[in-house]
Amino acid sequence: MAINVGGMNGGRRSRGTPALAEINVTPFVDVALVLLIIFMITAHVMEYGIEIDVPKTRTVASSPKELPVVQVSESGEVYLGKDPVNINLLADAIHSRYPGQNAVYLRADRRTPFDPIAQILAVLGAAKFGVNVVTVPEDSGPARR
């Protein structure tokens, strides 16, 4: 009894024999490796991503706290209440006008560049003030002055 594994001519296909149906796994391995590399890169980014809680606004009938209001105009001028104040003296002005306060409201015009707002946040943060940013819900009209 004889078994012919390679066919005639030493394993080469001749004209009369049909082709063997074999699966070519090389493209599959290539795709799997590319997907593995993509997964390794994105898994690292997902693990160390930045988590941000987006604030939600809601309409409040009255303010629960009466705090000093720091306002920033469109041109970047800083006001404590209705009086203009130097940004470098802002923390001292709040302490002198409102003794015992440890938080403020920050109001800014929507066209104000972010740089003055960031500077005020830094000054108030260094002075250990809690900062509450004033927003207006979208369904209401413009903010009252």
URGI-V434542 format. One record per residue. RES is the residue in one letter. OMEGA is omega in whole degrees, 0 to 359 (* if undefined). BURIAL is b if it has 24 or more other ideal C-beta (glycine too) atoms within 12 Angstrom, else e. Layout:
BEGIN
res->RES omega->OMEGA burial->BURIAL
res->RES omega->OMEGA burial->BURIAL
END
This chain:
BEGIN
res->M omega->183 burial->e
res->A omega->178 burial->e
res->I omega->178 burial->e
res->N omega->182 burial->e
res->V omega->186 burial->e
res->G omega->183 burial->e
res->G omega->180 burial->e
res->M omega->178 burial->e
res->N omega->174 burial->e
res->G omega->176 burial->e
res->G omega->178 burial->e
res->R omega->181 burial->e
res->R omega->176 burial->e
res->S omega->185 burial->e
res->R omega->187 burial->e
res->G omega->184 burial->e
res->T omega->180 burial->e
res->P omega->179 burial->e
res->A omega->177 burial->e
res->L omega->179 burial->e
res->A omega->178 burial->e
res->E omega->178 burial->e
res->I omega->177 burial->e
res->N omega->185 burial->e
res->V omega->182 burial->e
res->T omega->177 burial->e
res->P omega->178 burial->e
res->F omega->179 burial->e
res->V omega->178 burial->e
res->D omega->179 burial->e
res->V omega->180 burial->e
res->A omega->179 burial->e
res->L omega->177 burial->e
res->V omega->177 burial->e
res->L omega->177 burial->e
res->L omega->179 burial->e
res->I omega->178 burial->e
res->I omega->179 burial->e
res->F omega->181 burial->e
res->M omega->180 burial->e
res->I omega->183 burial->e
res->T omega->178 burial->e
res->A omega->178 burial->e
res->H omega->180 burial->e
res->V omega->180 burial->e
res->M omega->182 burial->e
res->E omega->184 burial->e
res->Y omega->180 burial->e
res->G omega->179 burial->e
res->I omega->178 burial->e
res->E omega->182 burial->e
res->I omega->172 burial->e
res->D omega->181 burial->e
res->V omega->182 burial->e
res->P omega->176 burial->e
res->K omega->179 burial->e
res->T omega->175 burial->e
res->R omega->182 burial->e
res->T omega->180 burial->e
res->V omega->182 burial->e
res->A omega->179 burial->e
res->S omega->181 burial->e
res->S omega->181 burial->e
res->P omega->182 burial->e
res->K omega->172 burial->e
res->E omega->182 burial->e
res->L omega->174 burial->b
res->P omega->181 burial->b
res->V omega->173 burial->b
res->V omega->183 burial->b
res->Q omega->177 burial->b
res->V omega->180 burial->b
res->S omega->180 burial->e
res->E omega->180 burial->e
res->S omega->177 burial->e
res->G omega->178 burial->e
res->E omega->184 burial->e
res->V omega->179 burial->b
res->Y omega->171 burial->b
res->L omega->191 burial->b
res->G omega->177 burial->e
res->K omega->183 burial->e
res->D omega->176 burial->e
res->P omega->181 burial->e
res->V omega->176 burial->b
res->N omega->182 burial->e
res->I omega->180 burial->b
res->N omega->179 burial->e
res->L omega->185 burial->e
res->L omega->182 burial->b
res->A omega->179 burial->b
res->D omega->179 burial->e
res->A omega->178 burial->b
res->I omega->179 burial->b
res->H omega->182 burial->e
res->S omega->182 burial->e
res->R omega->183 burial->e
res->Y omega->182 burial->b
res->P omega->178 burial->e
res->G omega->179 burial->e
res->Q omega->177 burial->b
res->N omega->178 burial->e
res->A omega->179 burial->b
res->V omega->170 burial->b
res->Y omega->177 burial->b
res->L omega->178 burial->b
res->R omega->179 burial->b
res->A omega->175 burial->b
res->D omega->184 burial->b
res->R omega->178 burial->e
res->R omega->179 burial->e
res->T omega->174 burial->e
res->P omega->185 burial->e
res->F omega->184 burial->e
res->D omega->178 burial->e
res->P omega->179 burial->b
res->I omega->179 burial->b
res->A omega->178 burial->e
res->Q omega->178 burial->b
res->I omega->177 burial->b
res->L omega->179 burial->b
res->A omega->180 burial->e
res->V omega->181 burial->b
res->L omega->177 burial->b
res->G omega->178 burial->e
res->A omega->178 burial->e
res->A omega->177 burial->b
res->K omega->174 burial->e
res->F omega->170 burial->b
res->G omega->183 burial->e
res->V omega->175 burial->b
res->N omega->182 burial->b
res->V omega->182 burial->b
res->V omega->177 burial->b
res->T omega->177 burial->e
res->V omega->178 burial->e
res->P omega->185 burial->e
res->E omega->185 burial->e
res->D omega->179 burial->e
res->S omega->182 burial->e
res->G omega->179 burial->e
res->P omega->182 burial->e
res->A omega->177 burial->e
res->R omega->180 burial->e
res->R omega->* burial->e
END
